[in-house]
Amino acid sequence: MVKESSKTIIMLSTLSMATAAVALLSTVKPLIIGVAFPLILASLALMIENKPRINAVIEVNPGRIYVNDDVEVNVRVKVTGGYGIITIRAPPRPGSIEAEGFELVDGKNVHVVFKGLRDVEKTFKYRLRAVRRGRYELRIIDYTYHDLLGLTAPIEGYVDVSAPVEVMPRVKLITRATGIIKPREAFPRTPLSRLGPYSTEFRSVREYVLGDPYRFINWKATARSPNGNLMVNEYEREGLRTILFILDSGRWMRYGTWEENPLEYGILLILSLSRLLLRYNYNVGLWTTMGRVYPSSGMGHYYKIQRALMGIEAKPAAYINDPTLRVIVNETRPLVIMVTSVNNDNVNWLSGFLKSLPTYGILLDIIPHSIIMKMNLPDIKCAKALALDRVRLYRLMPSRFRILSWDPVCDGIGPITVKVLSNIGWSV
């Protein structure tokens, strides 16, 4: 089947030849001028017949930013071939993850370019503001080509480019913490932390746990045990206190908006607490369904935790069931801080999971009611009364875990930080 543009070229060429023949036979000179117009149109049709070839390069500066920071995007486009109007749309593509993570604050990412006889090179800039943490990749430059004479259907295509951007959470630094709250010991050694040799300081008698040294078996206490359980003496370990954060990433952590939900607030709190604890020589670890950071100390360790939290996303079935976690807890005996959002969907799993950990700790419940309420009723700032029904769920949790509830809309990150630190042995 002959294309519409080819038919036009044949028709214009035939018209030009016919006009030239008539001009020669009739010797009418003005007719010779009429030959030029169809030839020009035929030349345009030939150029339109060629599809445009688009090459593009995209650069971002800087490549690593914090939430609410701006990034400058530079796009260079070169168009060869074709003759008409081209609409170019640079990233982020509507409906993509990048479109949800950034907003356009300056310039335009959609431009209209006219492609004439010569090749066209265009450079344009715009600025994007990050609204959510994560690892993004600005890619896919879309274009739509319309030929000048409208002889062909619009041509849509894209150019695959790549410009990675890392958006880190903006952590609230507890700058006044040293004047308000501080650890009771400069180098905390309690509770038990299995990161150093055993000391001679007796702690208690408890049931034997796999991994305990046989020399610590207390045979007299074993003989007196009602159930015949093997009992051991427990001694303090030399070393620093260990804090292990466990971040829940189930679908319930997504309740709220894309930027404000229990998962995002939980990440901010973990980073704020980790930075403060590491400053005071604590060992800090992190456990999630998508990665783990083994307990260690030093401010360089903070960036490992930060990188691990960058790609965490809430998923429908993100239950933590990792045997390695129980080994680490048994070896280091940390104070566990479980960051979650308690609800009817996860309460049974959460209760069983905490009971399986051979240690004690804090259950930090992030309440999303005010976040959801703010979406529908902006005038209502705080909805703490809606969280009263959670008391029923708290009764199912093991008593070894102290429960702290936090509504991030009603209370900022400062008050909950003080509550957490006071519960791990800091002076307030």
Number of C-alpha atoms within 10 A of each C-alpha: 3 6 10 12 18 15 13 16 20 13 14 21 19 15 18 21 15 13 18 18 15 14 18 13 8 10 11 10 10 9 16 17 11 15 20 14 14 19 18 14 16 23 15 20 24 16 19 22 20 13 14 20 12 19 16 19 17 20 17 20 14 12 14 14 19 19 19 18 14 20 23 16 21 17 18 14 18 14 20 18 19 26 26 20 17 23 15 19 19 25 24 22 17 10 8 11 14 21 17 16 21 23 16 16 12 13 13 14 21 15 13 13 16 16 21 17 13 11 14 15 15 12 12 15 16 18 20 24 19 25 20 21 24 23 16 18 16 23 20 19 26 17 19 15 24 20 25 18 13 11 17 15 10 12 13 12 13 17 17 13 17 17 16 14 20 20 24 21 22 16 17 14 14 15 9 9 14 11 8 10 15 19 17 11 12 9 13 20 16 18 17 21 25 21 18 12 11 15 11 11 11 12 13 10 16 16 17 19 12 9 9 15 11 9 8 14 19 18 13 11 18 19 13 11 13 8 8 10 14 17 21 23 19 21 16 20 23 19 20 23 26 29 25 24 25 21 24 26 26 21 18 22 26 21 18 19 13 13 15 17 22 29 28 21 21 23 20 19 19 22 22 20 23 26 24 22 23 19 13 20 18 23 24 27 23 23 22 21 20 14 12 17 20 16 21 19 21 16 16 10 19 23 13 15 23 20 15 17 27 16 14 20 18 18 15 11 10 15 17 19 11 11 8 9 17 16 15 15 19 18 16 21 23 27 23 23 23 22 25 24 28 22 16 10 11 15 16 14 13 23 16 13 15 20 16 11 17 15 18 18 22 19 26 22 21 21 26 27 20 23 24 17 16 17 12 9 11 12 9 11 13 18 18 15 9 12 14 8 10 15 9 9 14 18 10 13 20 18 13 15 19 16 17 15 17 22 22 22 18 12 11 11 20 15 11 18 19 19 15 18 18 15 15 18 15 16 14 15
